[in-house]
Amino acid sequence: MATTEQAVKSSNGNGYKVIGTRPIRHDGLDKVTGRARYAADVRFPGMLYGKVLRSPHAHANIKSVDVSKALAMDGVRAVVTSADMGQVADKIQEMGEGAANLRHLKDNILADKKALYFGHAIAAVAATSPQIAEEALKLIEVEYEVLDPVMDVLKAMEDGAPLLHSNMRTDRFGNTGEKPTNIANHILHKHGDLEKGFAEADVVVEREFRTEMVHQGYIEPHSSTAVYKPDGT
C-alpha cells in the first residue's frame, strides 16, 4: 500500500499533484474553437433584446430626454429612463461587503438629470431584435448642457472644482460638512504611535505612487439573459 507521502509524488518531481503542473482548462478548447456558449448566445421563444443609450459627454446636465420616436418604432416594446425608476432615499445603506448611497447607486444605473461620466447610461430600449433596438437608440433625442469635466482626482478635491453631486457632503470621521464637495468621506487607518515610530526609525522612505485603473479583458461581450416565469420569479 502506498504511503501518503508516496501518493502525492507526481511526474514533475516536485512532490505535488497540482503545483508545478500545467493543467488544461476544462473549457479552454470550447472557448478557442468558438463552441462555448455565453449569455449572448442563449435563445428563448419571444425574447426581447436590450440596448443602452450612453452619454457622449464626461459631465453634462440632462435638460430633456424624448423617447417618443423610439417608442413608435415597430418592434420596440419599451424604452426606459431614470424617470421610470422612481426616487430612492438619499442615504448611506450597508450593502453586505460595503456601503453605498442609494440615490447615487440608482443614478448610476440610469442617469437622472446629470451625466457623470462618458458612457453614463441615459436610456434603455427593449425590442424584438438587437438590430431594431440599436436603430431605436438613434431616435432618442437628448438635450445636454455640457459642463466642465473633472479629469484628475487631486484637482477634483480642490476648492472650486466642478461638482459632480450637488448633494454630497464630506463625512469626516462621523461629522458631516456643510458645503457640497466631491469628497465623500475621510477614513483613517491607524495603529500604534506613528510619530514615535517615525522618530525611532533608522530610515524613512516617502514616495507617492499613482496607478491606472485596470479592468479584465473578457473573451465574451457584456451580456445577461433573464427569463420571467408565470409566477413572477
NORQUI-V115898 format. One record per residue. RES is the residue in one letter. OMEGA is omega as a letter, one per 30 degrees, with the letter a starting at -180 (none if undefined). BURIAL is I if it has 16 or more other C-alpha atoms within 10 Angstrom, else O. D_CENTER is the distance of its C-alpha to the mean C-alpha in Angstrom with 1 decimal. Layout:
RES,OMEGA,BURIAL,D_CENTER ; RES,OMEGA,BURIAL,D_CENTER
This chain:
M,a,O,54.6 ; A,l,O,51.8 ; T,l,O,50.7 ; T,a,O,47.1 ; E,l,O,47.2 ; Q,a,O,48.5 ; A,a,O,45.9 ; V,l,O,43.0 ; K,l,O,44.7 ; S,a,O,43.2 ; S,a,O,44.3 ; N,l,O,42.3 ; G,a,O,44.6 ; N,l,O,42.1 ; G,a,O,42.7 ; Y,l,O,39.3 ; K,a,O,38.3 ; V,a,O,34.7 ; I,l,O,34.3 ; G,l,O,35.5 ; T,l,O,35.3 ; R,a,O,33.2 ; P,l,O,32.3 ; I,l,O,31.3 ; R,a,O,28.0 ; H,a,O,29.0 ; D,a,O,26.5 ; G,a,O,27.0 ; L,l,O,29.9 ; D,a,O,28.3 ; K,a,O,25.2 ; V,l,O,27.3 ; T,l,O,29.8 ; G,a,O,27.4 ; R,a,O,28.5 ; A,l,O,25.3 ; R,l,O,23.7 ; Y,a,O,20.0 ; A,a,O,18.3 ; A,l,O,19.2 ; D,a,O,22.8 ; V,l,O,23.4 ; R,l,O,25.9 ; F,l,O,27.3 ; P,l,O,30.1 ; G,a,O,29.0 ; M,l,O,25.4 ; L,a,I,23.4 ; Y,a,I,20.8 ; G,l,I,17.7 ; K,a,I,16.6 ; V,l,I,14.4 ; L,a,I,15.9 ; R,a,I,13.8 ; S,l,I,15.2 ; P,a,O,17.4 ; H,l,I,17.5 ; A,a,I,15.6 ; H,a,I,17.2 ; A,l,I,19.3 ; N,l,I,20.8 ; I,a,I,20.8 ; K,l,O,24.5 ; S,l,O,24.7 ; V,a,I,23.2 ; D,a,O,25.9 ; V,a,I,25.0 ; S,a,O,28.7 ; K,l,O,29.4 ; A,l,I,26.5 ; L,a,I,27.6 ; A,a,O,31.1 ; M,l,O,30.3 ; D,l,O,31.8 ; G,l,I,29.4 ; V,a,I,26.7 ; R,a,I,26.3 ; A,l,I,23.7 ; V,a,I,21.6 ; V,l,I,19.3 ; T,a,I,18.1 ; S,l,I,17.0 ; A,l,O,20.8 ; D,a,O,20.8 ; M,a,O,18.5 ; G,a,O,20.9 ; Q,l,O,20.4 ; V,a,O,19.3 ; A,l,O,20.6 ; D,a,O,19.7 ; K,l,O,19.7 ; I,a,O,18.0 ; Q,l,O,17.7 ; E,a,O,17.7 ; M,a,O,15.1 ; G,a,O,16.9 ; E,a,O,15.3 ; G,l,O,14.6 ; A,a,O,14.9 ; A,l,O,13.0 ; N,a,I,14.5 ; L,a,I,14.7 ; R,l,O,15.2 ; H,l,I,12.3 ; L,l,O,10.0 ; K,a,I,12.0 ; D,l,I,12.1 ; N,l,I,8.4 ; I,l,O,9.0 ; L,a,I,12.1 ; A,l,I,13.4 ; D,l,I,16.6 ; K,a,I,19.3 ; K,l,I,17.2 ; A,a,I,14.7 ; L,l,I,13.0 ; Y,l,I,11.8 ; F,a,O,12.9 ; G,l,O,11.3 ; H,a,I,10.3 ; A,a,I,11.2 ; I,a,I,14.8 ; A,l,I,16.4 ; A,a,I,16.4 ; V,l,I,19.6 ; A,a,I,21.1 ; A,a,I,24.2 ; T,l,I,26.6 ; S,l,O,25.5 ; P,a,O,22.7 ; Q,l,O,25.1 ; I,l,I,26.0 ; A,l,I,22.4 ; E,l,I,21.9 ; E,a,I,25.2 ; A,l,I,24.4 ; L,a,I,21.5 ; K,a,O,24.2 ; L,l,I,26.2 ; I,a,I,23.7 ; E,a,O,25.0 ; V,l,O,22.9 ; E,a,O,24.7 ; Y,l,I,22.9 ; E,a,O,24.3 ; V,a,O,22.9 ; L,l,I,22.4 ; D,l,O,22.6 ; P,l,I,19.2 ; V,a,I,18.5 ; M,a,O,18.2 ; D,a,O,19.1 ; V,l,O,17.9 ; L,l,O,21.6 ; K,l,O,22.8 ; A,a,I,20.1 ; M,a,O,22.0 ; E,l,O,25.3 ; D,l,O,27.5 ; G,l,O,27.4 ; A,l,O,23.9 ; P,a,I,22.2 ; L,l,I,20.5 ; L,a,I,17.0 ; H,a,O,17.6 ; S,a,O,21.3 ; N,a,O,21.3 ; M,l,I,19.8 ; R,a,I,22.5 ; T,l,I,22.5 ; D,a,O,23.1 ; R,l,O,25.6 ; F,l,O,26.6 ; G,l,O,26.9 ; N,a,O,28.4 ; T,l,O,26.5 ; G,a,O,27.3 ; E,a,O,29.0 ; K,l,O,27.4 ; P,a,O,24.0 ; T,l,I,22.0 ; N,a,I,18.7 ; I,a,I,19.3 ; A,a,I,17.8 ; N,l,I,20.1 ; H,l,O,22.4 ; I,a,O,22.5 ; L,l,O,25.6 ; H,a,O,26.1 ; K,l,O,29.9 ; H,l,O,32.5 ; G,a,O,36.1 ; D,a,O,38.0 ; L,a,O,36.0 ; E,l,O,38.8 ; K,l,O,41.4 ; G,l,O,39.3 ; F,a,O,39.0 ; A,a,O,42.7 ; E,a,O,43.8 ; A,l,O,41.7 ; D,a,O,43.7 ; V,l,O,40.9 ; V,l,O,37.8 ; V,a,O,35.2 ; E,l,O,32.7 ; R,l,O,30.0 ; E,a,O,26.8 ; F,l,O,24.0 ; R,l,O,21.0 ; T,l,O,18.6 ; E,l,O,16.1 ; M,a,O,12.4 ; V,l,O,12.6 ; H,a,O,10.5 ; Q,l,O,12.4 ; G,a,O,14.5 ; Y,l,O,14.6 ; I,l,O,18.0 ; E,l,O,16.8 ; P,l,O,14.8 ; H,a,O,11.6 ; S,l,O,13.6 ; S,a,O,14.6 ; T,a,O,18.1 ; A,l,O,19.4 ; V,l,O,23.1 ; Y,l,O,24.6 ; K,a,O,27.9 ; P,a,O,30.9 ; D,l,O,30.4 ; G,l,O,27.0 ; T,none,O,25.1
